[in-house]
Amino acid sequence: MPEQDWKALCAARKQRQLEQIPKEWTITPPPDTQRNVLDVPRTCGLLTARELEITDTVNVDILLDKLRTGQWSSVEVTTAFYKRAIIAQQLVRPTP
């Protein structure tokens, strides 16, 4: 496959993928020169403080306890992780 063909396929696939993201969940991509994007979920403005707290919870026992006690709902937790995954997906750049 010629180089231009796979590049065009990659760009078309990325565009289709971006079109499936709810408009209110799109972020402004960081500049191409920014190599470290670990802070983007915190700085892009898409996640609320509560969603950041949920998705920053690395101890599954704490997460399960908050679900069990009703401090967080399953919908709230699912939505928070879904939004964070969508942020990550928008940061993946196709190979030039």
GUVO-154518 format. One record per residue (C-alpha): residue in three letters; x, y, z. Coordinates in Angstrom, 2 decimals, m for minus. Last residue first. Layout:
BEGIN
<marmar><type>ala</type><px>X</px><py>Y</py><pz>Z</pz></marmar>
...
***
This chain:
BEGIN
<marmar><type>pro</type><px>2.06</px><py>11.01</py><pz>10.34</pz></marmar>
<marmar><type>thr</type><px>1.10</px><py>8.40</py><pz>12.93</pz></marmar>
<marmar><type>pro</type><px>m2.41</px><py>9.12</py><pz>14.12</pz></marmar>
<marmar><type>arg</type><px>m2.65</px><py>11.23</py><pz>17.25</pz></marmar>
<marmar><type>val</type><px>m4.17</px><py>9.87</py><pz>20.39</pz></marmar>
<marmar><type>leu</type><px>m5.20</px><py>12.84</py><pz>22.51</pz></marmar>
<marmar><type>gln</type><px>m8.86</px><py>12.62</py><pz>21.51</pz></marmar>
<marmar><type>gln</type><px>m8.98</px><py>9.02</py><pz>22.72</pz></marmar>
<marmar><type>ala</type><px>m7.59</px><py>10.06</py><pz>26.08</pz></marmar>
<marmar><type>ile</type><px>m10.34</px><py>12.65</py><pz>26.53</pz></marmar>
<marmar><type>ile</type><px>m12.93</px><py>10.06</py><pz>25.49</pz></marmar>
<marmar><type>ala</type><px>m11.53</px><py>7.67</py><pz>28.10</pz></marmar>
<marmar><type>arg</type><px>m11.89</px><py>10.38</py><pz>30.76</pz></marmar>
<marmar><type>lys</type><px>m15.49</px><py>10.99</py><pz>29.72</pz></marmar>
<marmar><type>tyr</type><px>m16.27</px><py>7.26</py><pz>29.94</pz></marmar>
<marmar><type>phe</type><px>m14.58</px><py>7.02</py><pz>33.33</pz></marmar>
<marmar><type>ala</type><px>m16.70</px><py>9.86</py><pz>34.71</pz></marmar>
<marmar><type>thr</type><px>m19.88</px><py>8.56</py><pz>33.07</pz></marmar>
<marmar><type>thr</type><px>m19.40</px><py>5.09</py><pz>34.56</pz></marmar>
<marmar><type>val</type><px>m18.78</px><py>6.51</py><pz>38.03</pz></marmar>
<marmar><type>glu</type><px>m21.83</px><py>8.80</py><pz>37.90</pz></marmar>
<marmar><type>val</type><px>m24.05</px><py>6.05</py><pz>36.49</pz></marmar>
<marmar><type>ser</type><px>m22.89</px><py>3.65</py><pz>39.20</pz></marmar>
<marmar><type>ser</type><px>m23.77</px><py>6.23</py><pz>41.82</pz></marmar>
<marmar><type>trp</type><px>m21.19</px><py>7.73</py><pz>44.17</pz></marmar>
<marmar><type>gln</type><px>m21.62</px><py>8.28</py><pz>47.90</pz></marmar>
<marmar><type>gly</type><px>m24.17</px><py>5.45</py><pz>47.82</pz></marmar>
<marmar><type>thr</type><px>m22.47</px><py>3.37</py><pz>50.50</pz></marmar>
<marmar><type>arg</type><px>m21.72</px><py>0.53</py><pz>48.11</pz></marmar>
<marmar><type>leu</type><px>m20.46</px><py>2.86</py><pz>45.36</pz></marmar>
<marmar><type>lys</type><px>m18.15</px><py>4.69</py><pz>47.77</pz></marmar>
<marmar><type>asp</type><px>m16.97</px><py>1.35</py><pz>49.12</pz></marmar>
<marmar><type>leu</type><px>m16.32</px><py>0.04</py><pz>45.62</pz></marmar>
<marmar><type>leu</type><px>m14.15</px><py>3.06</py><pz>44.76</pz></marmar>
<marmar><type>ile</type><px>m12.25</px><py>2.80</py><pz>48.03</pz></marmar>
<marmar><type>asp</type><px>m11.63</px><py>m0.91</py><pz>47.50</pz></marmar>
<marmar><type>val</type><px>m10.57</px><py>m0.24</py><pz>43.89</pz></marmar>
<marmar><type>asn</type><px>m7.69</px><py>1.93</py><pz>45.06</pz></marmar>
<marmar><type>val</type><px>m6.63</px><py>4.12</py><pz>42.16</pz></marmar>
<marmar><type>thr</type><px>m9.19</px><py>6.86</py><pz>42.66</pz></marmar>
<marmar><type>asp</type><px>m8.18</px><py>9.54</py><pz>40.16</pz></marmar>
<marmar><type>thr</type><px>m11.23</px><py>8.75</py><pz>38.03</pz></marmar>
<marmar><type>ile</type><px>m13.64</px><py>9.40</py><pz>40.88</pz></marmar>
<marmar><type>glu</type><px>m11.91</px><py>12.51</py><pz>42.20</pz></marmar>
<marmar><type>leu</type><px>m11.66</px><py>13.88</py><pz>38.67</pz></marmar>
<marmar><type>glu</type><px>m15.37</px><py>13.24</py><pz>38.18</pz></marmar>
<marmar><type>arg</type><px>m16.07</px><py>15.10</py><pz>41.45</pz></marmar>
<marmar><type>ala</type><px>m13.95</px><py>18.07</py><pz>40.39</pz></marmar>
<marmar><type>thr</type><px>m15.86</px><py>18.15</py><pz>37.12</pz></marmar>
<marmar><type>leu</type><px>m14.30</px><py>16.73</py><pz>33.98</pz></marmar>
<marmar><type>leu</type><px>m14.38</px><py>18.56</py><pz>30.64</pz></marmar>
<marmar><type>gly</type><px>m12.31</px><py>21.59</py><pz>31.65</pz></marmar>
<marmar><type>cys</type><px>m9.18</px><py>20.61</py><pz>29.70</pz></marmar>
<marmar><type>thr</type><px>m6.85</px><py>21.07</py><pz>32.67</pz></marmar>
<marmar><type>arg</type><px>m7.33</px><py>17.94</py><pz>34.78</pz></marmar>
<marmar><type>pro</type><px>m7.81</px><py>15.51</py><pz>31.89</pz></marmar>
<marmar><type>val</type><px>m4.94</px><py>17.29</py><pz>30.09</pz></marmar>
<marmar><type>asp</type><px>m2.40</px><py>16.82</py><pz>32.91</pz></marmar>
<marmar><type>leu</type><px>m0.88</px><py>13.62</py><pz>31.52</pz></marmar>
<marmar><type>val</type><px>m0.39</px><py>15.19</py><pz>28.10</pz></marmar>
<marmar><type>asn</type><px>3.40</px><py>15.22</py><pz>28.02</pz></marmar>
<marmar><type>arg</type><px>4.65</px><py>15.69</py><pz>24.46</pz></marmar>
<marmar><type>gln</type><px>3.37</px><py>19.19</py><pz>23.78</pz></marmar>
<marmar><type>thr</type><px>4.86</px><py>20.18</py><pz>20.41</pz></marmar>
<marmar><type>asp</type><px>1.73</px><py>19.08</py><pz>18.57</pz></marmar>
<marmar><type>pro</type><px>m0.19</px><py>21.75</py><pz>20.47</pz></marmar>
<marmar><type>pro</type><px>m2.84</px><py>20.53</py><pz>22.91</pz></marmar>
<marmar><type>pro</type><px>m6.17</px><py>19.49</py><pz>21.45</pz></marmar>
<marmar><type>thr</type><px>m9.17</px><py>21.61</py><pz>22.32</pz></marmar>
<marmar><type>ile</type><px>m11.58</px><py>19.19</py><pz>23.91</pz></marmar>
<marmar><type>thr</type><px>m14.74</px><py>17.51</py><pz>22.74</pz></marmar>
<marmar><type>trp</type><px>m17.25</px><py>16.33</py><pz>25.32</pz></marmar>
<marmar><type>glu</type><px>m19.98</px><py>18.87</py><pz>24.55</pz></marmar>
<marmar><type>lys</type><px>m19.85</px><py>17.81</py><pz>20.91</pz></marmar>
<marmar><type>pro</type><px>m20.61</px><py>14.19</py><pz>21.78</pz></marmar>
<marmar><type>ile</type><px>m17.83</px><py>12.06</py><pz>20.30</pz></marmar>
<marmar><type>gln</type><px>m18.88</px><py>10.14</py><pz>17.19</pz></marmar>
<marmar><type>glu</type><px>m17.45</px><py>12.76</py><pz>14.81</pz></marmar>
<marmar><type>leu</type><px>m14.02</px><py>12.27</py><pz>16.39</pz></marmar>
<marmar><type>gln</type><px>m13.98</px><py>8.59</py><pz>15.38</pz></marmar>
<marmar><type>arg</type><px>m15.05</px><py>9.36</py><pz>11.84</pz></marmar>
<marmar><type>gln</type><px>m12.22</px><py>11.92</py><pz>11.60</pz></marmar>
<marmar><type>lys</type><px>m9.66</px><py>9.46</py><pz>12.99</pz></marmar>
<marmar><type>arg</type><px>m10.77</px><py>6.85</py><pz>10.45</pz></marmar>
<marmar><type>ala</type><px>m10.46</px><py>9.32</py><pz>7.58</pz></marmar>
<marmar><type>ala</type><px>m6.99</px><py>10.41</py><pz>8.72</pz></marmar>
<marmar><type>cys</type><px>m5.78</px><py>6.82</py><pz>8.99</pz></marmar>
<marmar><type>leu</type><px>m7.17</px><py>5.89</py><pz>5.59</pz></marmar>
<marmar><type>ala</type><px>m5.52</px><py>8.96</py><pz>4.02</pz></marmar>
<marmar><type>lys</type><px>m2.20</px><py>8.10</py><pz>5.66</pz></marmar>
<marmar><type>trp</type><px>m2.53</px><py>4.50</py><pz>4.52</pz></marmar>
<marmar><type>asp</type><px>m3.07</px><py>5.59</py><pz>0.92</pz></marmar>
<marmar><type>gln</type><px>m0.35</px><py>8.26</py><pz>0.95</pz></marmar>
<marmar><type>glu</type><px>2.30</px><py>5.68</py><pz>1.92</pz></marmar>
<marmar><type>pro</type><px>1.48</px><py>3.35</py><pz>m0.96</pz></marmar>
<marmar><type>met</type><px>0.00</px><py>0.00</py><pz>0.00</pz></marmar>
***
